[in-house]
Amino acid sequence: ETLDKGFYSQDIVESVPLTETERAQIEASAQCIPDEELRTAAVKATIKDLEWKKGLAARNARETAGDGV
């Protein structure tokens, strides 16, 4: 059975950088993690995740705006 390669292709989303305020909020929320290495990893992962989600939301907003609805 042949798979539709377009359907299974990777969905590329351009990340949108967080504001300084958003970064500060993430760092403040991670202060409860006592291990510095773990805290740094958690902050980096959270920032990457939120930047990707902002990029996805921005792309979806552009696509929705283009629908003329």
For each residue, the residues with C-beta under 8 A, 3 or more apart:
1:
2:
3: 7 8
4: 7 8
5: 8 9
6: 9
7: 3 4
8: 3 4 5
9: 5 6
10:
11:
12:
13: 52 55 56 59
14: 55 59
15: 48 51 52 54 55
16: 51 54 55 58
17: 51
18: 22 23 26 47 50 51 54
19: 22 23
20: 23 24
21: 24 25
22: 18 19 25 26 50
23: 18 19 20 26 27 47
24: 20 21 27 28
25: 21 22 28 29
26: 18 22 23 29 30 43 46 47 50
27: 23 24 30 31 43
28: 24 25 31
29: 25 26 32
30: 26 27 33 39 42 43 46
31: 27 28 39
32: 29
33: 30 38 39 42
34: 39
35: 38 39
36: 39 40
37: 40 41
38: 33 35 41 42
39: 30 31 33 34 35 36 42 43
40: 36 37 43 44
41: 37 38 44 45
42: 30 33 38 39 45 46
43: 26 27 30 39 40 46 47
44: 40 41 47 48
45: 41 42 48 49
46: 26 30 42 43 49 50
47: 18 23 26 43 44 50 51
48: 15 44 45 51 52
49: 45 46 52 53
50: 18 22 26 46 47 53 54
51: 15 16 17 18 47 48 54 55
52: 13 15 48 49 55 56
53: 49 50 56 57
54: 15 16 18 50 51 57 58
55: 13 14 15 16 51 52 58 59
56: 13 52 53 59 60
57: 53 54 60 61
58: 16 54 55 61 62
59: 13 14 55 56 62 63
60: 56 57 63 64
61: 57 58 64 65
62: 58 59 65 66
63: 59 60 66 67
64: 60 61 67 69
65: 61 62
66: 62 63
67: 63 64
68:
69: 64
